[in-house]
Amino acid sequence: MEERRMERYTQFLLKHRIQVIVLFVAKAAVCAVLSGLVDVNCKLTDYLPGESASTRAINVMEEEYNQAVPNMRVLIYDVTIPEALEYKERLKAAEGIQEVSWLDDAVNIYEPLEMAPQKTVDEWYQDGNALFSVTVKEDRADEAVAAVREIIGDENCMSGSVVESVAAASDTAKDVRKIMLLAVPIVFLILLLTTSSWFEPVLFLITIGVAILINMGTNLIFGTVSFVTSAAGPVLQLAVSMDYSIFLLHRFEENRNQGLKAETAMCAAVKQSAGRILSCGLTTVAGFLALVFMAFQIGPDLGWAMAKAIIFSLISVLCFLPALAIVTYKLIDRTRHRPLVPGFGGFSSFVMKVRIPLLILVVLLVPVFWLAQNRNSFYYGDSEFYTSEAAQPGRDTKAIRGLYGPSSPVVLMVPRGSLEKEAAMNEELLDLDYVTSVISYANSVGNSIPSDYVPSDTLSSFYSANYSRFIITLDTEEKEADWDEKVNAVRSIGEKYYGNEIQYAGDLVSTEDLKTTVTRDNLKVNLLAVIFVFCILLVAFRSISLPLIITLVIEASIRINLGLPYFSGTSLFYIGYLMISTMQLGVTIDYAILFTDRYLELRKRMTKRNAAGQTLKTCTLSILTSSLVLTLAGSILGLVSTNGVLSQLGTLIGRGAALSFALVIFVLPSLLMLFDGLIRKTTLNADFFESRKQGGSGEKDAGSGRSEDGKAENASTGGAV
């Protein structure tokens, strides 16, 4: 019944092929225009849950003070104190600037600076160089950053989260263009080498290109997407979805090689491959949908967008590609060429010889890498996104750190009412070795001057209707091992005097919340991804054992991938670490599905050894093509992106694809053979071939690839599904 429906569907599709092509191309064109209307958010803290401490504090600060946390550092070289004060006024008057703090807010600059605490003076003014702490309105960040740059010129420096966010917004768009300009030709070259027609790669790229444009345009339903989704989404969709096109077109070629007419061959190809293509696609969708359950909202942002992307790719492959292939199949025929990649017979024999030692090696190594991944060092926030001097934010950050060292502001808001209590807390904060300055009413004005005599603009920067505000500067940053202990010490002092009535915010406070949120998400998301994928495989293979074996192989490659940074001494962005587990599972499990599916097909007429060997011969090229595309696409993202988290995510994806390929080819055959009996017992309709003692011709023919449909197998250009 299902086969007849699929056949009727394909016949209808091919009958109206011109209309189908026009419809998809028109949709892609409209969506290409709409994609330019999708906003990109580069600020990590916007994706924190609403109940986090820093989010609550920021909301209170905006209500009480109409101000944010200081989010920019500005360095002016070679200025006198009067010149620095002039710069301060110019900065305060710039578009989008809420507040500017400098030395005069922390000490009395009209007294000799020798009388002021040297630690505080050095925080703001050293060797004639002035460092300002600036608060920028988030909704006017673009114009504020541009205005500050115009005031200070290129010779001076600025850094901070708002600078990096603005840079990331423009750099992300540039990175996407660079990545696609590099990835598409490389993917095209790989496809040229692994297909038998010069025109086939064009078909593949047109099919997936249409799906990518439709997905990018329909992202408008979200209004705004994260920089991760914007930059990584198109690359991932290109690399992941290419498999589906290859599977379908290879089946089409096989059927035509058997003498079927073009339309009949395509109907058969869709009928033969649709189930497995959908299985591969749905496992990938499941991997991305697991991200939807993250409390950290970048997960749902990427999860929904990529799940949608894969669905559009599936629709494009199963609707658009058949119509396009039938219209252009004569061009495919005219551009045929001899295979450029040698056969994999010798490779298959080699793998079968070394499979047992390799299996033992992997079994021994995986626990080591699993332990190693738990000992990785991490960055949780965005402070290290721009550390490369290839971008101006990285150069400016290095210059400011070089002169003034690390610096992070923390805003502490306490209930207004007791000047004595505020003064005592102020002194205790200043006693901390890593607190370089405190800007507060108690420190800047003092108890001796009644608030009625303080100018209103000065008073309002400290006092709101309900709170007294302290701006505390710490000489630490996220790259230091004890940054969270220092933040917690400041919070503890606040709680000592005011209990749970305090509000505290700042980049490091947000980073602490990020750490709490994403580490909590880790186990949940990974477990959900495995459960989702397992259930899909359970239905697809109608087996209990096969989903376990397939998932185990890919999970082993994931653990090796995530354990390698420990041995190389590389710190990971936890966002990438969290996402790669589900992403690698979702996007590379296709390799194992393809291999296992062909093994089961051949096992019905061959011994397990011959079935494994023949599967290696027919499937290695397809799996290699797919993994090469993803490996190189990820590597390009890693090399090109100026954003640290995107660069690292690309590297992890690329390396993960290579590792998954290696384990599927070198380990999965051994596991399928080792558990062949268990698979037979736990799989519905596992009609496996059984050799006879008298050694009938079935096994011999199977081993030589001369079974009933051996011609079709040998004609395959790389292992169709």
Residue pairs with C-beta under 8 A, 6 or more apart in sequence:
3 271
6 270
6 271
6 274
7 267
7 271
9 270
10 266
10 267
10 270
10 271
10 322
11 263
11 267
13 20
13 319
13 322
13 323
14 263
14 266
14 267
14 322
14 323
14 326
16 323
17 322
17 323
17 324
17 326
17 327
18 323
18 327
20 319
20 320
20 323
21 320
21 323
21 324
21 327
24 210
24 316
24 319
24 320
25 210
27 210
27 214
28 209
28 210
28 213
28 214
29 213
30 217
31 213
31 214
31 215
31 216
31 217
31 218
32 213
32 216
32 217
33 217
34 216
34 217
34 218
34 220
35 213
35 216
35 217
35 219
35 220
37 220
38 216
38 219
38 220
38 222
38 223
38 224
38 225
38 230
39 223
39 224
39 225
40 169
40 172
40 173
40 224
40 225
40 226
40 227
40 230
41 47
41 224
41 225
41 226
41 227
42 164
42 165
42 166
42 168
42 169
42 172
42 226
42 227
43 138
43 161
43 165
43 382
44 298
44 381
44 382
44 510
44 514
44 575
45 54
45 55
45 161
45 507
45 510
45 514
46 297
47 226
47 296
47 297
47 298
47 301
48 54
48 55
48 296
48 297
48 510
48 513
48 514
48 517
49 55
49 295
49 296
49 297
49 517
50 56
52 510
52 513
52 516
52 517
53 503
53 504
53 505
53 509
53 513
54 504
54 505
54 506
54 509
54 510
54 512
54 513
55 513
56 503
57 411
57 413
57 503
57 504
57 505
57 509
58 68
58 69
58 505
60 413
60 467
60 503
61 67
61 68
61 69
61 411
61 413
61 469
61 503
61 505
62 68
64 413
64 464
64 465
64 466
64 467
65 460
65 461
65 464
65 467
65 469
66 98
67 98
67 99
67 135
67 461
68 98
68 135
68 136
68 137
68 138
69 135
69 409
69 411
69 505
69 506
69 507
70 99
70 101
70 133
70 134
70 135
70 160
70 409
70 411
70 471
71 134
71 135
71 136
71 138
71 160
71 161
71 162
71 507
72 133
72 134
72 135
72 136
72 145
72 148
72 158
72 159
72 160
72 161
72 162
72 163
73 131
73 132
73 133
73 134
73 158
73 159
73 160
73 400
73 404
73 407
74 91
74 131
74 132
74 134
74 148
74 152
74 156
74 157
74 158
75 129
75 130
75 131
75 132
75 156
75 157
75 158
75 396
75 399
75 400
75 403
75 404
76 84
76 87
76 129
76 130
76 131
76 132
76 152
76 156
77 128
77 129
77 155
77 156
78 128
78 129
79 87
79 128
79 129
79 130
80 128
81 103
81 109
81 125
84 102
84 103
84 125
84 130
85 102
85 104
87 130
87 132
87 151
87 152
88 100
88 102
88 104
88 132
90 151
91 97
91 100
91 132
91 134
91 148
91 151
92 99
92 100
94 144
94 147
94 148
94 151
95 140
95 143
95 144
95 147
96 136
96 137
96 140
96 141
96 143
96 144
96 147
97 134
97 135
97 136
97 137
97 144
97 147
97 148
98 135
98 136
98 137
99 134
99 135
99 461
100 132
100 133
100 134
100 135
101 132
101 133
101 134
101 439
101 471
102 124
102 130
102 131
102 132
102 133
103 109
103 120
103 121
103 124
103 125
103 130
105 439
105 444
106 120
106 123
106 124
106 437
106 438
106 439
106 443
106 444
107 113
107 116
107 117
107 120
107 121
108 116
113 121
113 125
117 430
119 436
119 437
120 436
120 437
122 404
122 436
123 131
123 404
123 407
123 436
123 437
123 473
123 475
124 130
124 131
124 132
124 437
125 131
126 403
126 404
129 403
131 400
131 403
131 404
131 407
133 409
133 471
133 473
134 148
134 158
134 160
136 144
136 145
136 162
137 144
138 162
141 162
141 165
141 166
142 166
142 169
144 162
145 158
145 162
145 163
145 166
148 158
149 158
152 158
157 395
157 396
157 399
157 400
158 396
159 393
159 396
159 397
159 400
161 382
161 383
161 507
163 393
163 396
164 382
164 385
164 386
164 393
167 386
167 391
167 392
167 393
168 227
168 385
168 386
168 643
169 227
171 391
171 642
171 643
172 227
172 230
172 231
172 643
172 646
173 230
175 231
175 640
175 641
175 642
175 643
175 646
176 230
176 231
176 234
178 640
179 231
179 234
179 235
179 636
179 637
179 640
179 641
180 234
180 235
180 238
182 636
182 640
183 235
183 238
183 239
183 632
183 633
183 636
184 205
184 238
186 632
186 633
186 636
187 201
187 205
187 238
187 239
187 242
187 629
187 632
187 633
188 201
188 205
190 625
190 628
190 629
190 632
191 200
191 201
191 204
191 205
191 242
191 625
191 629
192 198
192 201
192 340
193 340
193 341
194 340
194 341
194 621
194 624
194 625
194 717
194 718
195 201
195 717
195 718
196 253
196 336
196 337
196 338
196 339
196 717
197 332
197 333
197 335
197 336
197 337
198 335
198 337
199 328
199 331
199 332
199 334
199 335
200 249
200 332
203 245
203 249
203 321
203 324
203 325
203 328
203 332
204 242
204 245
204 246
204 249
206 324
207 245
207 316
207 317
207 320
207 321
207 324
208 237
208 238
208 241
208 242
208 245
208 313
208 316
210 316
210 320
211 237
211 241
211 309
211 312
211 313
211 315
211 316
211 317
212 234
212 237
212 238
212 309
214 312
214 316
215 233
215 237
215 305
215 308
215 309
215 312
215 313
216 233
216 234
218 308
218 312
219 225
219 229
219 233
219 305
222 301
222 304
222 305
225 233
225 301
225 305
226 298
226 301
226 302
227 643
227 646
228 298
228 301
228 302
228 575
228 579
228 645
228 646
228 649
229 298
229 301
229 302
229 305
229 306
231 637
231 641
231 643
231 646
232 302
232 637
232 646
232 649
232 650
232 653
233 302
233 305
233 306
233 309
235 633
235 634
235 636
235 637
235 650
236 306
236 309
236 583
236 587
236 633
236 653
237 306
237 309
237 310
237 313
238 629
238 633
239 587
239 629
239 630
239 633
239 634
239 657
240 284
240 310
240 313
240 587
240 590
240 630
241 309
241 310
241 313
241 314
241 316
241 317
242 625
242 626
242 629
243 280
243 590
243 594
243 622
243 626
244 277
244 280
244 281
244 313
244 314
244 317
244 318
245 317
245 321
246 622
246 625
246 626
246 718
247 273
247 276
247 277
247 280
247 594
247 622
247 720
247 721
248 269
248 270
248 273
248 277
248 317
248 318
248 321
248 322
249 269
249 321
249 325
250 622
250 716
250 717
250 718
250 719
250 720
250 721
251 268
251 269
251 272
251 273
251 720
251 721
252 265
252 266
252 269
252 325
253 715
253 716
253 717
253 720
254 269
254 712
254 715
254 716
254 720
255 264
255 265
255 266
255 268
255 269
255 272
256 262
256 265
256 329
257 712
257 715
258 265
258 711
258 712
258 715
260 268
262 326
262 329
263 326
266 322
266 325
266 326
269 322
270 318
270 322
272 721
273 720
273 721
274 318
275 540
276 540
276 593
276 594
276 597
276 721
277 314
277 317
277 318
277 721
278 314
279 536
279 537
279 540
279 593
280 589
280 590
280 593
280 594
281 310
281 311
281 313
281 314
282 536
283 533
283 536
283 537
283 586
283 589
283 590
283 593
284 310
284 586
284 587
284 589
284 590
285 307
285 310
285 311
285 586
286 529
286 532
286 533
286 535
286 536
286 586
287 529
287 532
287 533
287 582
287 583
287 585
287 586
287 587
287 589
288 302
288 303
288 306
288 307
288 310
288 582
288 583
288 586
289 303
289 307
289 532
290 303
290 525
290 526
290 528
290 529
290 532
290 582
290 586
291 299
291 300
291 302
291 303
291 306
291 525
291 579
291 582
292 299
292 300
292 303
292 304
292 307
293 299
293 300
293 521
293 524
293 525
293 528
294 300
294 303
294 518
294 521
294 524
294 525
294 578
295 517
295 520
295 521
296 514
296 517
296 518
296 521
296 575
296 578
298 575
299 521
299 525
299 578
299 579
302 579
325 332
339 717
341 621
341 718
343 617
344 616
344 617
344 620
344 621
345 617
347 616
347 620
348 613
348 614
348 616
348 617
348 620
349 613
351 616
351 665
351 666
351 669
352 609
352 612
352 613
352 616
352 669
354 666
355 666
355 667
355 669
355 670
355 673
356 670
358 666
358 667
358 670
359 667
359 670
359 671
359 674
362 556
362 663
362 666
362 667
365 560
366 556
366 559
366 560
368 563
369 559
369 560
369 562
369 563
369 564
370 559
370 563
371 563
372 563
372 564
372 566
372 567
373 559
373 562
373 563
373 566
375 566
376 562
376 565
376 566
376 571
376 572
376 577
377 571
377 572
378 571
378 572
378 573
378 574
378 577
379 478
379 479
379 571
379 572
379 573
379 574
379 644
380 478
380 511
380 512
380 514
380 515
380 518
380 573
380 574
381 478
381 507
381 508
381 510
381 511
381 514
382 645
383 477
383 478
383 479
383 507
383 511
384 478
384 479
384 571
384 573
384 644
385 643
385 644
385 645
386 393
386 394
386 397
386 642
386 643
386 644
387 394
387 397
387 398
387 644
388 394
388 642
388 644
389 395
389 398
390 642
391 642
405 475
406 475
406 476
406 477
406 479
406 480
407 436
407 473
407 474
407 475
407 477
408 473
408 474
408 476
408 477
408 483
408 506
408 507
408 508
409 471
409 472
409 473
409 474
409 506
409 507
410 471
410 472
410 473
410 474
410 487
410 490
410 504
410 505
410 506
410 508
410 509
411 469
411 470
411 471
411 472
411 504
411 505
411 506
412 469
412 470
412 472
412 490
412 491
412 494
412 502
412 503
412 504
413 467
413 468
413 469
413 470
413 502
413 503
413 504
414 422
414 425
414 467
414 468
414 470
414 494
414 497
414 498
414 501
414 502
415 466
415 467
415 468
415 498
415 501
416 463
416 464
416 465
416 466
416 467
416 468
419 441
419 442
419 447
420 447
421 497
421 498
422 440
422 441
422 442
422 468
423 442
423 447
424 497
425 442
425 470
425 493
425 494
425 496
425 497
426 438
426 440
426 442
426 443
426 470
428 493
428 496
429 435
429 438
429 470
429 472
429 490
429 493
430 438
430 443
432 486
432 489
432 490
432 493
434 474
434 475
434 476
434 486
435 472
435 473
435 474
435 475
435 490
436 473
436 474
436 475
437 472
437 473
438 470
438 471
438 472
438 473
439 470
439 471
439 472
440 462
440 468
440 469
440 470
440 471
441 451
441 459
441 462
441 463
441 468
444 462
445 451
445 454
445 458
445 462
451 459
451 463
461 469
462 468
462 469
463 469
467 503
472 490
474 486
474 487
474 490
474 508
476 482
476 483
476 486
476 508
477 483
477 508
478 508
478 511
479 571
483 508
483 511
484 508
484 512
484 515
486 508
487 506
487 508
487 509
487 512
488 512
490 504
491 502
491 504
494 502
494 504
495 502
514 574
515 574
518 574
518 575
518 578
519 574
521 578
522 578
522 581
525 578
525 581
525 582
526 581
526 582
529 581
529 582
529 585
529 586
530 551
530 555
530 585
533 547
533 551
533 585
533 586
533 589
534 547
534 548
534 551
537 543
537 546
537 547
537 550
537 551
537 593
538 544
538 547
540 593
541 547
541 596
541 600
541 683
542 683
542 684
542 685
543 679
543 682
543 683
543 684
543 686
544 682
544 683
545 675
545 678
545 679
545 682
545 683
546 596
546 679
546 682
546 683
549 596
549 668
549 671
549 672
549 675
549 679
550 589
550 592
550 593
550 596
550 668
551 585
551 589
552 671
553 592
553 660
553 663
553 664
553 667
553 668
553 671
554 584
554 585
554 588
554 589
554 592
554 660
554 663
554 664
555 585
556 663
556 667
557 584
557 588
557 656
557 659
557 660
557 662
557 663
558 580
558 581
558 584
558 585
558 656
560 659
561 580
561 584
561 652
561 655
561 656
561 659
562 572
562 577
562 580
562 581
562 652
564 655
565 571
565 572
572 648
573 644
573 645
573 648
573 649
575 645
575 649
576 645
576 648
576 649
576 652
577 652
579 649
580 649
580 652
580 653
580 656
583 653
583 656
584 652
584 653
584 656
584 657
584 660
587 630
587 653
587 657
588 627
588 630
588 656
588 657
588 660
588 661
589 660
590 626
591 623
591 626
591 627
591 660
591 661
591 664
592 660
592 664
592 668
594 619
594 622
594 623
594 719
594 721
595 615
595 619
595 623
595 664
595 665
595 668
595 669
596 668
596 672
597 721
598 615
598 618
598 619
598 719
598 721
599 611
599 612
599 615
599 669
599 672
600 683
600 686
602 610
602 611
602 614
602 615
602 702
603 611
603 676
603 688
603 689
604 687
604 688
604 689
605 689
605 698
605 702
605 707
605 708
606 614
606 689
606 698
606 699
606 702
606 703
606 707
607 689
607 691
607 699
607 702
607 703
608 672
608 673
608 676
608 688
609 673
609 703
610 699
610 702
610 703
611 689
611 702
612 669
612 672
612 673
613 703
614 702
614 703
614 705
614 713
615 669
616 665
616 669
617 705
618 713
618 716
618 718
618 719
619 718
619 719
620 665
620 719
621 717
621 718
621 719
622 718
622 719
622 720
623 661
623 664
623 665
623 719
624 661
625 718
627 657
627 658
627 660
627 661
630 653
630 654
630 657
631 654
631 655
631 657
631 658
631 661
632 654
633 650
633 653
633 654
634 650
634 651
634 652
634 653
634 654
634 655
634 656
634 657
635 650
635 651
635 654
636 650
637 646
637 647
637 649
637 650
637 651
637 653
637 654
638 647
638 648
638 649
638 650
638 651
638 654
639 647
639 650
640 647
641 647
641 650
672 679
676 688
679 686
680 686
680 688
689 698
689 699
689 702
691 698
691 699
692 698
698 707
701 707
701 710
704 710
705 713
705 714
707 713
